[in-house]
Amino acid sequence: MAAGETQLYAKVSNKLKGRSTPLLLEPLLAMGFPVHTSLKALAATGRKTAEEALAWLHGHCNDPSLDDPIPQEYALFLCPTGPLLEKLQEFWRESKRQCAKNRAHEVFPHVTLCDFFTCEDQKVECLYEALKRAGDRLLGSFPTAMPLALHSSISYLGFFINGSPADVIREFAMTFATEASLLADCTVKPCTKQLHLTLAHKFYPHHQRTLEQLARAIPLGHGCQWTAALYSRDMRFVHYQTLRALFQYQPQNADELTLSPGDYIFVDPTQQDEASEGWVIGISQRTGCRGFLPENYTDRASESDTWVKHRTYTFSLAADLNSRKDGEASSRRSGEFLSQTARSLSSIQALQATVARKSVLVVRHGERVDQIFGKSWLQQCSTPDGKYYRPDLNFPCSLPKRSHGIKDFENDPPLSSCGIFQSRIAGDALLDSGIRISSVFASPALRCVQTAKLILEELKLEKKVKIRVEPGLFEWTKWESGKTTPTLMSLDELREANFNIDTDYRPAFPLSALMPAESYQEYVDRCTASVLQIVNTQLQDTTKRSLLLLPLLQ
């Protein structure tokens, strides 16, 4: 490594070593995901379980905005539950049937306690603590019954909350805002105006009488547990329309979106000039990808359908639990916090136990050049006579020699400079963990063999452990352009390029057996057979400890 790169590497490495790892974050980092994208996934899924965050990361593997430092927006609502909620939902359905959809139907029944605000992904846990502290502080004075007074105007219908109950709720909102500022460094604007639960908004004037009749039919004598709920939304799509996919759609062209029933699509009405009649351009919430989709495969969804619930504080539940003996109540005062934490703990412990039991480590290759500089990366670094030069510091210093020249790198790209750095960081982390690597298997793709070599160098094993090239670990060939598999470096070429390759290794799946444009099931079967053979063969040797696999994971 160059002197500058070594200093930067040491600086970042030391910074990472000194940082504590939150419980939910730990298994994601152990799987090789970067800190910032892991935190983003946790925030986007409500920080419930590592499995949900992992599924989000897999779904967003091709999301062009995955690395963008864009936080979620958060808001706190007071929501009714139980019989009152059921009656309100019945009003929602009936008012929509008789008077068409209005703005109130975009969101669930609620009282807004604060405007939407942003919070950095790494500080979201502090928001949960702010909610708990605010709830605990106002628990004793929170009203046991909530007086709701119907208010109607030409464009608004809803219940107003007045008097001392409203004062207590405002105090709760202001306490949360103060705690959020102190703990999470967030600027929260609590609601200080008239507290209200909206029933209808921006409706046709001739529907006012019908809506009033439906509202007066709501029985307010039903018992109700009020819950403070923290929600988040993607701030990029606040002014977009939200569509819900009704049917499956397989793209016919590269610029189209894949649709599964229930997918949510964000559509900007002002950016539809490129779309043909009957089509729209949208961004999938499930994948983060942008593309065309047939509009008749979708239906309009409500604004809040894509919001994510993070944590809740149920006042009456907390009060009931607080009345029990101190030892029991002290651990359960904050409503749903305990059950959610318990689910998270059991989930994480199961995941970590699984990781601990296995002696096979799967590592993704580092950042590849074409991911950063696009498909034309080779043209950017080639001279007219076919020689390589470094046009940008994120290009590697040099390329290994290949029998057919530089053109063979086009579909078998190397690591970028950042990818080299990432690989060394991964090796350093393995060294710190104390894991002993006894065997290394890598896909024949150059970026995977490079990643394996750099990890072994950090582990001080580059001369002791040879890299076994296993074509069965190669990526799904349908992702490759063209009708043939890419030209990969031979074992001799890899050895000449100073890779410590095990030339005596007989692969589970020979390179000649790779089929271009294989089906997904063929790809799964190939990988399964290869990994099973590797594991069964290697683990028969009791001297073997951990195996390191470097497949191509997109």
N, C-alpha and C positions, 0 to 999 in steps of 0.2 A: 504494500500500500504506500502511496505517496505520503509525505510528511503532513500535508494539510488534511488529507483524508484520515490519517491515523489520529490526529488531534481531535477531529470532529467525532470520530468513532468512539474514542475514549471518553469524550465529554458526554455524549448521549448515553453511552453504556453505563457510566457512573450515575447519571441522573435516573436511569431506569432502575438500577439496583437499589437506590435509596427511596423508591416510591412504594408505599403499601398498596396491596391489591385488594379491592373490594370482593366480597364473597361471590357475587354473580359474575364478576369479570374474570375471575381466575380461570375457570375451565375454558373460556373463549380464547384467552391468551395462550393457554396450554395447547390449543389446537392450531395455533399459528396466526390467528387474526390480529391485526394491529390494534393498539389501544384505542385510537380515535374512532375506528369503525365499529369496534366492539361496544364502546360507550354509545355510539349513535344507534346501534341495533337495540340496545337495552332501553334507551329512551323512547325509541319508536314503538316498542312493544309493551311499554308500561312497567319495565323492570320487574316482571313477574317470575319468569324462569329462564335459565340459560338455554333450554331447549327452544323456547319461542324466539329468543334472540338469534340462535343458531339458524333456525328455519328462515328468519328474516334475512340473514347474511347470505344464505344460499340463494334465496329468491332474488337478491339484489347484486348478484355477482357480476352482472353486466351493466349495472346502474352507472351512467357517466357522472352522476353527482355524488357517488358514494364517499369520496374523499373531501367533498366541500364542507367547510366548517359552518354549516347552517343549523342552529339549534331549533328545537321545537318551541312552539308557543303554548303557554299554560293558562288555565283559568280555573277559578274555584266557584262551584255552584252549590246551592242548598237545594237538595232534591227530596221530594216526598217519596215514601215507600208504602207498601201495604195496600189496604183497601182504597185509600184516597188516590194513590197512583193508578190503580185499576180503573177507577171512575174517570180520572183525567184522560187516560189512554182511550177509554170508550168515547169521551167527548172528542178527542183528536180524530178518531175514525169516523164518527158520525158527522162532525162538522166538515170534514173533507168530502164525505159522500154527498151531503146536502148542499154545501156552499163552495165546493172546489177548494183547491189547495191555497193556503195563504202563508205568509212568512213564519208564523208560529209553528207550522208543521215541519220546518227545517230542523228544529231542535226538540229534544225531549222536555217534559215539564220540569221547570227549574226556577229558582230565584238566583239571579246573578249577584255574586259577592265581590267580584273584582273583574276588571277588564283583562283581556289577554295580555300576557307579558312573556318575555323570553327568559330562558334559564340555560346556562351552559350544561352540556351533557354530563360532565363529571360532577356537577353540583345538584343533580336531581334528588339524590338521597336526602340532601339537606332540606329540600322542599317538603319531603314527607315528615321530617322531624318538626319543621315549622307548623305543619298542619296538626300534628299530634300535640305540640305545646299549646297552640291556640285553643284546641278543643279541650284539653285538660284544664286550662285556665278559666274557661267560661262554662265548664260542665255544670257547676252547682247552680248557676243563674239562668241556664238555658230554659226557655219556656216549655212547660209540659204540654200546653195546648197553644195552637197557632191561630189567632183570629184572622180570617180571610174575608175581606170586604170586596164585593163585586163592583168594578168600575167599568163604564162603557162610554165610548165616544165614537165618532163617525169612522175612525180607522183603527181603533184599539179596543180590545176587550181583555180584561184580566182581573186577578185578585190582588188587592193592595194589602200590605201588612203595616199596621200602624201601632202607635203607643209604645209601651215598655218592651214588648217582644221585639219590635223593630229595632229599638235601641240596643238590645243585647246582641242581636244578629250583626248590627253595624260594628259593635265593639269587637265581636269575633272576627269580622273581616279585617278590621284595622290591626288587630293583634296578629293575625296571620301575615299581613303585609309587613309589619315590623319585624317579625321573626324571619320571614323570607329574606328581608333586606340584610339582617344580621348574619344569618346562617348560610344563605345561598347567593348573597350579593346580587339580589334581584330588585328591580324597581317595580313595585306592585302598587296599582292605584285601586284602593278599596272603594266599594260603592257607598256613597254618602247621601245619595238622593232617595227618592221614594222606592222602597222595596216592593217588588211586584212579581207575580207569577203570571206570565202572559198566556192567554188562551187563544187569542186571534189577533193578527196584526196585518195591516195593509190588505184588507179585504174589500170586496165591492160594497158600496153603501147600502144597496138594497138587500144585502144579506145580514145586516146588523140585527134586525129583529129576530130572525131565525137563530142566530148565534147566541143572542141573549137568552132565548127560551131554552136552548140546550145547556147554557151555563147555569141557569137557575135550577136546572134539574140535577145538578151535581150535589149529592148529599155531603155537607161539610161536617157532619157529626161523627163520621168514621174516625177511628183511631189512626194515628200516623206516626211513624218513626221518621224523623228528619235526618238526612245524611248529608254531610259536607263532602263533596266529591271533587277530586282534582283530575282534570282532563287535559289532554294535549292535542295539538293539531299541527299539520305541516304548514308553516307560515308561507311557503311559496305559492300555495294554491287557495288562499283565502278568497280571492275574487273569481275563482274558476267555477264552472258548473261541474257537478259530480254525476257521473253515469254509473249504473250497475249493469254488468254483463248478464244477459239472460240465457245465452247459449254458448256452446263451445265454438271457437273459431280458430282454425289453423291457417297461418299466414300463407298467402300465395306468392308474395314478393318479400324481398328482404326488408323493405321499409314499413311492413305491417306488424301490428301487435298480435301476440297470442292471447286469446280470451278463454277463460274458464268461467262457468256460471258462478256468480257472486263476486267476481273481480270488480274493483272500483277503478274508474278511469277519470282523471282530471282533465277537463277541456276548457281552454281559453277561447271564448266566443269571438274575441277580436283577432285571433290568429288562425283563421280558417280559410285564408285565401288559396292555399295550395290544395285544399281538399276538393275532390269532385263531388257532384251531387249524390247525396245518400251516404257520404263518408265524412268522417271528422278526424282531426289530429288530436291525440290525447297522450297523457302520460299515465302509465299503469302504477297504481299504488303498490301492487304486489311485487313488481320488478324494478320500478323506477325508470323503465325504458319508454321511449317516445316513438310513436308511429301512427299509421293510419288504421282505422277500424270501421266496419260497417255500422252505421248509426242504428239501423233496425235490429241489431243484435243486442241493443241496450235499452235501458229505461232510466228516467231521471231518479236519482237517489237524493236523500236528505243531506243537508250540510253536515249534520253531526254523525252520520253513519260511519264516517272515516275517522272520527275522533277516538282517542285511546284513553280509557279510564286507568288512572294510576293507583291512587289510594283513596280510601273513604274514612270518614269518622262519623259513626252513628251515635248521636247523642243519647237517645233513650237506652240503647244497648250498653253504652259506656256507663251511664248512670246506674243501670241495673247491676252491672258487674261490680261497680264501685261499692255497692251496698253489701257485698259479700265480705268474708273475713279478709284481712289485709294481705295475707300471704297469697291468696288466690287472686284477689282483685288487682294487686299491683302489677301483675303480669298481663292483665287483660283489659285495662281501662280504656284503651283507645279503639274500641269497636273492632274493625276488621283487620287491624294491623297484625295481631297475633296469628290469625289463621293464614294470612298471606305470607308472613315471614316463615311460618312453619312449613307451608307448601314449598317455598323457595329453598329452605334449608334441606328438606328431604330430597328435593329434586337435585340440588347441587351435590349433596353427599352421594346420591346414587350415581351421578355422572362422574364425580371424582373417583368413586370406588371402581367404576368401570375402567377409567383411565389407568388407575393404579394396578388393576389386575392384569392388564394387557402388557405384553412385552414387545409390542409392535408400535413404532412411532411413525405417523404419516405426516410428511412435511410438504408444503406447497413450495414451488420454485419462487425465486425472487422476481422482482419487477423485470419484465422483458422490454427490449428496446422498442418493438413495434407497438406496445401498449401506449407509449408516450409519444412517439413520433409518427405513428400511423403506418398504413400499409406501404407507403412509399419511402420508408425509412432508409432502405438500401440505396435508393437514388440520391438521398441527401448526403451520404457518406462515401460515395464512389467517385473516383476520377474517371475521365473519359477512357483511359486505358485499363480500367477495371481494378484499380488499386484502392485500398481503404485509407480514409483519413478521418480525423475526429472533428466534426463541425460544431460539436456542443459538448460541454463537460459531462453531460449525462450519457454520452456515447462511451463505450469501453475504450481503454487506451489502445487496444489492438485486437485483432481477430486471429484465431488459429488458422493454419493452412488447411485447405481442402483440395482434393484432387481435381475438382472441376471449377476451382476458382471461387470468387466471392459470390457469384450468383446463387450458389447452393444455400447461402444464409437467408435467402428471401423468405422461405417457408420453414426455416429452422433457426430462428433468431437467437442471439445471445442475450445475456443479462445486461441491463443498463448499469451505470455506475451506482445508482441507488439500489438496484437489485443485488449487486455485489455486497454493498453495505448491509442490506437486510439479511443476506445469507450469513454474514459474519456475526451479526447480532444474534441470529438464531443459534449459531454454534456456541456463542458465548453464554447464552441462556442455558443451553444443555450442559455446558461445563459447570456452571454454577449449581445446577440441579443435582449434580452428582450421578446422573444416569450414565451407565457404562454401555457404550455402543460396541457391539461385536461384529455386526454385519450391516452392509449398506447396499440397497438395491435401488437403482434409478432407471427411470424411463430413458430411452435412447435419445430423446430431445436434448440438444446441447444445453439449454438453460437448466435442465434438471441435473445433468452431470456436473455442470459448473457449481450449482447450489450444493451438491453433495461434497464436492472437493473443498469448497470454502468452509463448510460446516466441520469437516474432518480436520482442516487446518486449525480452526479455533479449538478443537478438542485435542490437538496435538497427536492426532492419529493418522495423518495423511500418508505416513510411510508404513504404518502397521496394518491398516485396514484398506483392502482394495475395494473399488467400486464395481459392483456386479450389474451390468447393463441388462435390464429385463424389458423386452419389447411389449410384454403383456400389460405393462403399466402405462403404455402410451395413451394419449387422450382419445376421445371419441373421434374417429376418423371422419365422421360426417361434418365436423367443424372445419376440417381442412378444405382449402379451396382446390379446385381441380378434381380430376377423376382418378388420380393416383395418389398414393401416400407420399409425403415429402421425402426428399433425399436427405438422409441422416448421415452423420459422420460414422465411418467404420471404426472398429475397435483399434485398428492400427493407426488411423488418423488421430484418435483420441489419445493413444499412448504417445505418439509423436508430439502432441500438444501438451505433454507433461501431465496428463491425467493418469492416476494410478489405477488402471483397469485390470480386472481379473479376467484374463483371456481364457482361463480354463473353465470358467463358469458356463454351464449348459442351461440356457434360458427355459423357463416353463412354456413360453410361447415364442417361437422363432420369428424373427423380423419378416421373413418371407411370407408368413401366414397372415400378416396384417392386411385386412381387406379395406379398400377405399369405400367411403360412404356406407359403412356398416349400419345396421339398425341399432336402436338403443338397446334392445334386448341382447343383441350380439355383443355389444360393448360391455354390458353388465356381466354377461357370461364369461367373456374373456378375462376381465379384471378379477372376477371371483375365482376362476380356475387358477389364475396366476398366483394370486395372494395365498390361496389355500395350499398350493404346492410349496411356495416359499416357506410359509409358516410351519407346515407339517415336516418339511425336510430339516429346517434349521432348529426347531425346538426339540427334535429328537436328541440333539447334542446338548447334554446337560451343562457344558461349559459356556454355551451361548447365553448372553444376557438380553440386551435389547436390540431389536432389528430396526433399522431406519429405512423407510420406504419413501421414495420421491416420485410419486405418480404425477401426471399432469392434471391438476385440478383447476378448472376454469372458474 
